[in-house]
Amino acid sequence: MLDETKRPPSEVLRALPVFPLPNVVFMPGMILPLNVFEPRYLELVDHVTKTEHPHIGVPLLVPRSAGEDGPQSFERIFGIGKLVMHKPLDDGRQFIRLEGVGRARVLHELEQVHLFRRCGVEVLPESSPQDGATLEVLKAQVERIWGAFSADDREMIASILRVEDPRVLTYILCALVPNIEPSVGGETAGAHGTVRPDLALQQRCLDENDCDARIEMLLRRASAVIDRLTDDGRLAISVYN
C-alpha cells in the first residue's frame, strides 16, 4: 500500500468487490471517476457504501477469445480503490470517485452470490526506488519528449514531475508514457494477448515487483520515443543535445 493507514482490513481482502474495465489500468495514486449505470455495478456501489471500509478492485478485462463463454477474464494484478466520493443521480445512475491506494493480486474468485464479482486477494508491497539516479534520468527523458509538444503540455508535465512521492510519480509516468507513443508513430509490443498495446505496457508496469523495475521499463520506452522524435525532426537540437 502507498499508505499503510489506508490498507483494507483482512475481511475486505477476503471478499473484495471488483469492477473490471476494458480500457483502464488503475494505478496506485490515481483518482478514477466512474459513471455507474449497469445494474451489477449499481448493486456493487450500494454494497460498498453500506460498509465501514468501501474498497473496490478495478482489474483490466482481458479480451475474449473466439468462442469463449462464461465470465470474462481479467488481469490477476490490479489497483485497489477507496471510495472517496459518491453521488446518486436522479436518473438512477451513480457517480463515484475512487482513490488508488495500492495493488492486489487475486488468490481466488469467490462463488457469485451478487450480480457483481468478488475475489480473495493479497495486497502487494509498494517499495520506494533504490536507484534515485535512474529516476532522475527518466524524468529528464520525459522532459525531452514534451519538448516536441505545446507549451500547455510542457507545463502539465512540469507539474507532474514535481510530485514528491517517487512511487506515485512512477505510476503516473506508467500511465502517461504509453499514451504518447501512438502520437509519434510508435507501436508497443502487446504481451497480454489482444489487449490494446498502451494498456498492455501499463499492465506490465503494474505487474512489476518493485519501483526500480518499472523505472527501467519506462526508461527504455522513453528512449525509444526520443529516438523516433529525433529522427522525425520534431525535437529541436537544443532539446536533445
N, C-alpha and C positions, 0 to 999 in steps of 0.2 A: 504494500500500500504506500501511496505517497505520504500519507499522514496516518500513523497508526491509531490516532484517536477516532478516525473515520472507518476503521475496519468493521465490516459487518460481523455480528456475533455468529457463533457456530450454528445456531438453529436456522439462521438465514442461509448460511452457506450449504446446509444440508438440503435445502429445497429452494434454490434461488430461481425466481421467475425470470424467463428470458424473452426478449423482444428481438428476434432475428430480423435483420435488414439486408436487402440485396446490394446496397451501394454505399455502405458506411462501415469503416473500420474505426471503432470507438476507442480512442486513446485516453489514457490517464491524463488529467489536466484539461481535457476538452469540456466545453459546455455544449450539450446536444439538445436542441429544441425539437420536439416531436408533436405533430398534429395527429392525434389518435382518433380513428373513426371505425376501424374494424371491430366487430363485436368481441372477438377473443382478446384484443388488447384493451378495449374499454373495460372488460372484466378484470384484466391484469392490473390496470391503474386503480380500479375500485378496490382490488385486493390489497395492493401495497399501501394505499393511503389510509387503510384501517390498521396498519401495523406501526409499531414503535420505530422500526428500522426499515424505511422504504427504499430498498435497493433492488435494482433491475440489471440483469446481464444483457448486453447488446452484442451478440455474435454476428459475424458476416455470413450470410447464406451462401452455400456452395451451389452453383447452377446445376440443375438436374441433368442427368444423362438421358439419352433417348430411351423411352420406355420405362423410366424409373417411376416406381409407385411409392406410396407411403409418405410419411412426414419428410419434408425437405431437410437435407443435412445442413449443418453449419459448422464453422471452424471451432476447433476444440479449445482454443485460447482466445479470450475476448475481454473487452473492458467491462468493469462493473460501474454502474452509475448510481448515485444517490439522488433521489427525487428532491429537488430544491424549489420547484415551482409547479403549481397545479391549478389550472383554471378551467372549470367546466363551462362549455359554451351553450347558448340557447338551442342550437340545433342538435344537441346530443353529443357532439364531438368534445374531446378534452385536449387542452393544450398543456404540455408539460415541458419542463427542462430537467435534464439530468447532468449532474456534475461527475465527471470521470474521476474516480477515487483510486483505481488500481486495476490489476488484471487478474483473471481467474482461468484455471484450467478445468475442463469438465472431467469429472471422475465417472459419472454415470448419469443417464437421463432417467427421471422418475416416471412411474406409470402416470398416464394422463388422467387426472380427475377433474381438471378445469378445461375451459376452452383453450387456455394458453399452456405452454410447456414449462417444465421446471427441471432443474438439474442439481445434482450434488456436485459441488465444486471445491477446489482448493485455491486459496489466494497465493499469488506469486510475488516474490520479493521485488522491490524497486531500488536497485543499487545505484549509487552515485558513480560517475565515471572516475576511474583511477588515473587516466591519462588526460589531464586538463589541456595539454598542448595540442592533442589531436582535435579536441573540441574547438579550440581557437582556430585551427586550420579550417575546419568545416565551416565555422561562422564566416571566415574570410572568403571562402569559396562561394557561399551563399550571397554575400555582398557583391561579389564579382558578377554572379548570374544576374542579379537585379539591376546591374548597370545597363543591361540591354532593355529595360522596361521603363515605364513612365516615372515621373517624379513622385506621383502619389504611391506607386508601387514601392519605390525605394524608401519612402517614409514608412510605409507599412512594415517592410522587412526590418527597418531600423528599430521600430518599436518592438517587434518580435524578439530581436537579438538582445534586447535589454531585459528579457525575462531572467530572473535571478536563479531560479532552481534549474540546474543543468538537466535534470531528468525530464522536467516539463518541457524545457526548450527543445530537447532532443525529440520528444514525442511530437511537438508542434512541427518541427522540421520533417519528421517522418510523414506527416500529413501533407506538408507543403511541397517538398521536393518532387515527389512523383507526379504531382498535378501540373508542373510546368514542363515536363518532358514532351507531351504532345504539342505544345506551342512552339517547340524548337525542332520538331520533326523527328523526335526520337521514339524508340519503342522499348518498353521494359519487358524483359523476358517474363512470361507468365509461368510461375511454378505451382500454381494452385488450380490446375485444370483449365477450364474455360473462363475463369473469373477475370474481370477487366484488369488489364496489366497494371494500372496505377494502384488499384486495390490489392493486387497480388503483392506488390512491393511493400505497401503499408502493412499488410498482414504479416509478411516475413519480418518486418521490423518489430511488430508486436510479439511475434513468436520468439525473438531472440532472448537469451537468458539474462543478458546484462546490458547496461547502457553503452559500454565501450564497443560491444559488437554492433549495436545499432549505429553508432557514430562511424565506425569503419565502413559499414554498408553504405551509409548516406554519403560519405566522402567519395567513395568510388562512383556513385551515381552523379554527384555534383561535378566531379572532374570530367565525366563523360559529357555532361551538358555543356560545360565551359568549352570543351574541345569543339563541339558542334557549333556553338555560337561564334567562336573564334573563326572557324572555317567559313562560316556564312558571312563574316564581316559585321556581325551585329554587336560585337564588343569593341569599343574604342581601344586603341593601343594603350592609352593612359590608364585604362581599367585593368587590363590583364598583364601589363608589364610590371 
